[in-house]
Amino acid sequence: MQPQTRNHLAFLDRALLNLLEERARLLADEALEVPANLEDLLLRASGDFSPHALSSVFEAIQAGCRADSGGAQ
């Protein structure tokens, strides 16, 4: 892997981490769960990420946010 590609992936990973932490923080501050409209998100997907894998990712995100806020998984 070229250094430029590696650096870009590291940048994207940090951005994803920041967004996930922000989402969990917002849900914890509000003490409520905002369900993601998963079907709508999957319909908007148009890239190389498979819809099945995206569904799993978003389910894990929701579970992680619930766990962070003290809710049941």
Buried (B, 14 or more C-beta within 10 A) or exposed (E): EEEEEEEEEEEEEEEEEEEBEEBBEEBBEEEEEEEBEBEEBBEEEEEEEEEEEBBEEBEEBBEBBBEBBEBEE
